[in-house]
Amino acid sequence: MDKKLVVFVGGPGSGKTTLIEALRKQGFTCYPEISRQVILEAQKQGVEQLFLEKPLLFSELLLQGRVGQHHEASSENEKIVFFDRGIPDVLAYLDYIGISYPNSFSDACKQYVYDKIFVFTPWKEIYQNDNERYESYEQSLLIHSHLERTYHKFGYQLIVVPQVNIAERINFILNNL
């Protein structure tokens, strides 16, 4: 079976998670954004924003989780597997805040590759803050540029998803696989 590992990437609040959820409801295999889990677990332990307080620890936890997702997805029996963010996102966020990281982070990006990358551009009309999304829309724009730069650095071609309704976005993605 020719499996496709497909990543949705983009700044916070660009509609990735909503689309992942819609695809999951249609029966596709989808891996969620794990940073929300890491953030909630840290908050239970009294750390309000682990990424802001201990960015390297937070990023190490994300990297481990995303590598784990990649391993798990590789053994799936499905032809298409979708991810809400990929391993290179970890590096992009660290670059965004200006924190250096071990070479093992870049090595993971080279070792665990994806087949297609769909980019969700910042979309002011749908952007919302919540308990785990503390970034402003303006910060989302900066993060987005770091994400694009990082994925290009690892040789990925980015497919920009149009800012249309969910059904049209799904059709666009499925037609571009």
C-alpha positions as CSV (number, residue, x, y, z in Angstrom):
1,M,0.0,0.0,0.0
2,D,1.3,3.4,-0.9
3,K,0.8,5.4,2.2
4,K,0.8,9.2,2.3
5,L,1.7,11.1,5.5
6,V,0.1,14.5,5.2
7,V,0.8,17.5,7.5
8,F,-1.2,20.6,8.1
9,V,1.0,23.5,9.0
10,G,0.4,27.2,9.7
11,G,0.3,29.8,12.4
12,P,-2.1,29.5,15.3
13,G,-5.7,29.9,14.5
14,S,-5.6,29.3,10.8
15,G,-8.1,26.5,10.8
16,K,-5.9,23.4,10.9
17,T,-7.5,21.7,13.9
18,T,-11.0,22.4,12.6
19,L,-10.2,20.7,9.3
20,I,-8.4,17.7,11.0
21,E,-11.6,17.2,13.1
22,A,-13.8,17.3,10.0
23,L,-11.6,14.8,8.2
24,R,-11.6,12.5,11.3
25,K,-15.5,12.7,11.3
26,Q,-15.4,11.5,7.7
27,G,-13.4,8.4,8.7
28,F,-9.9,9.5,7.9
29,T,-7.0,8.7,10.2
30,C,-5.9,11.9,11.9
31,Y,-3.3,12.7,14.5
32,P,-4.1,15.7,16.7
33,E,-1.9,18.7,17.7
34,I,-0.2,17.3,20.8
35,S,0.9,20.7,22.1
36,R,-2.5,21.2,23.7
37,Q,-2.0,18.0,25.7
38,V,1.5,19.1,26.8
39,I,0.2,22.5,27.9
40,L,-2.8,21.1,29.8
41,E,-0.6,18.6,31.6
42,A,1.8,21.3,32.6
43,Q,-1.1,23.5,33.8
44,K,-2.2,20.6,36.0
45,Q,1.3,20.7,37.6
46,G,1.1,24.5,38.1
47,V,3.0,25.7,35.1
48,E,0.7,28.1,33.3
49,Q,2.7,28.4,30.0
50,L,5.4,25.7,29.7
51,F,6.5,27.0,26.3
52,L,7.1,30.5,27.7
53,E,8.7,29.3,31.0
54,K,10.7,26.3,29.7
55,P,10.7,26.4,25.9
56,L,13.3,23.8,25.4
57,L,11.6,21.3,27.7
58,F,8.3,22.0,26.1
59,S,9.8,21.5,22.7
60,E,11.6,18.2,23.7
61,L,8.2,16.9,24.8
62,L,6.6,17.9,21.5
63,L,9.4,16.4,19.5
64,Q,9.0,13.1,21.4
65,G,5.3,13.1,20.9
66,R,5.5,14.0,17.2
67,V,8.1,11.3,16.5
68,G,5.9,8.9,18.3
69,Q,3.0,10.0,16.1
70,H,5.1,9.4,13.0
71,H,6.0,5.9,14.2
72,E,2.4,5.1,14.9
73,A,1.2,6.5,11.6
74,S,3.8,4.5,9.7
75,S,2.2,1.3,11.0
76,E,-1.4,2.4,10.2
77,N,-3.3,0.3,7.7
78,E,-4.6,3.5,6.1
79,K,-3.6,4.9,2.7
80,I,-3.7,8.5,4.0
81,V,-2.8,9.8,7.4
82,F,-3.2,13.4,8.4
83,F,-1.2,15.3,11.1
84,D,-2.1,18.5,12.8
85,R,1.4,19.9,12.7
86,G,4.7,18.1,12.0
87,I,8.1,17.7,13.5
88,P,9.6,20.8,11.8
89,D,7.1,22.9,13.6
90,V,9.1,22.4,16.8
91,L,12.2,24.0,15.2
92,A,10.1,26.8,13.7
93,Y,8.7,27.8,17.1
94,L,12.1,27.8,18.7
95,D,13.5,29.9,15.9
96,Y,10.6,32.3,16.4
97,I,11.5,32.9,20.0
98,G,15.3,32.8,19.3
99,I,16.2,29.7,21.3
100,S,18.9,27.4,20.1
101,Y,18.3,23.6,20.1
102,P,20.4,20.5,19.9
103,N,21.3,19.0,16.4
104,S,19.0,16.0,17.3
105,F,16.0,18.3,16.6
106,S,17.2,18.9,13.0
107,D,18.2,15.2,12.7
108,A,14.6,14.2,13.6
109,C,13.3,16.4,10.8
110,K,15.6,14.7,8.3
111,Q,14.8,11.2,9.6
112,Y,11.0,11.4,9.9
113,V,9.7,12.8,6.7
114,Y,6.2,13.5,5.3
115,D,4.8,13.2,1.8
116,K,2.7,16.3,1.5
117,I,2.6,19.6,3.4
118,F,-0.5,21.7,3.3
119,V,-0.1,25.3,4.5
120,F,-2.9,27.2,6.2
121,T,-2.2,30.9,5.9
122,P,-3.2,33.3,8.7
123,W,-6.9,34.1,8.5
124,K,-8.0,37.1,10.7
125,E,-11.7,36.4,10.4
126,I,-11.4,33.0,12.1
127,Y,-8.6,33.7,14.5
128,Q,-9.5,33.2,18.2
129,N,-7.5,33.0,21.4
130,D,-8.3,30.2,23.9
131,N,-6.7,28.6,27.0
132,E,-3.9,27.1,25.0
133,R,-3.5,29.7,22.3
134,Y,-2.1,32.8,23.9
135,E,-0.5,34.3,20.7
136,S,-1.9,37.4,19.2
137,Y,-2.9,37.5,15.5
138,E,0.2,39.5,14.8
139,Q,2.4,36.9,16.5
140,S,0.6,34.2,14.4
141,L,1.8,36.0,11.3
142,L,5.4,35.9,12.4
143,I,5.1,32.2,13.5
144,H,3.6,31.4,10.1
145,S,6.7,32.9,8.3
146,H,9.0,30.8,10.5
147,L,7.0,27.7,9.7
148,E,7.2,28.3,6.0
149,R,11.0,29.0,6.2
150,T,11.6,25.8,8.3
151,Y,9.7,23.5,6.0
152,H,11.4,24.9,2.9
153,K,14.8,24.4,4.7
154,F,14.0,20.7,4.9
155,G,13.1,20.6,1.2
156,Y,9.3,20.5,1.4
157,Q,7.1,21.9,-1.3
158,L,4.2,23.7,0.4
159,I,0.7,23.6,-0.9
160,V,-1.3,26.6,0.2
161,V,-4.9,25.8,1.2
162,P,-7.4,28.5,0.1
163,Q,-9.4,30.4,2.7
164,V,-12.8,28.9,1.9
165,N,-15.3,26.9,3.8
166,I,-14.5,23.5,5.3
167,A,-16.0,21.4,2.6
168,E,-14.1,23.3,-0.1
169,R,-10.9,23.0,1.9
170,I,-11.4,19.2,2.2
171,N,-12.0,18.9,-1.5
172,F,-9.0,21.0,-2.3
173,I,-6.8,18.8,-0.1
174,L,-8.1,15.5,-1.3
175,N,-7.8,16.6,-5.0
176,N,-4.1,17.6,-4.3
177,L,-3.1,14.2,-2.9
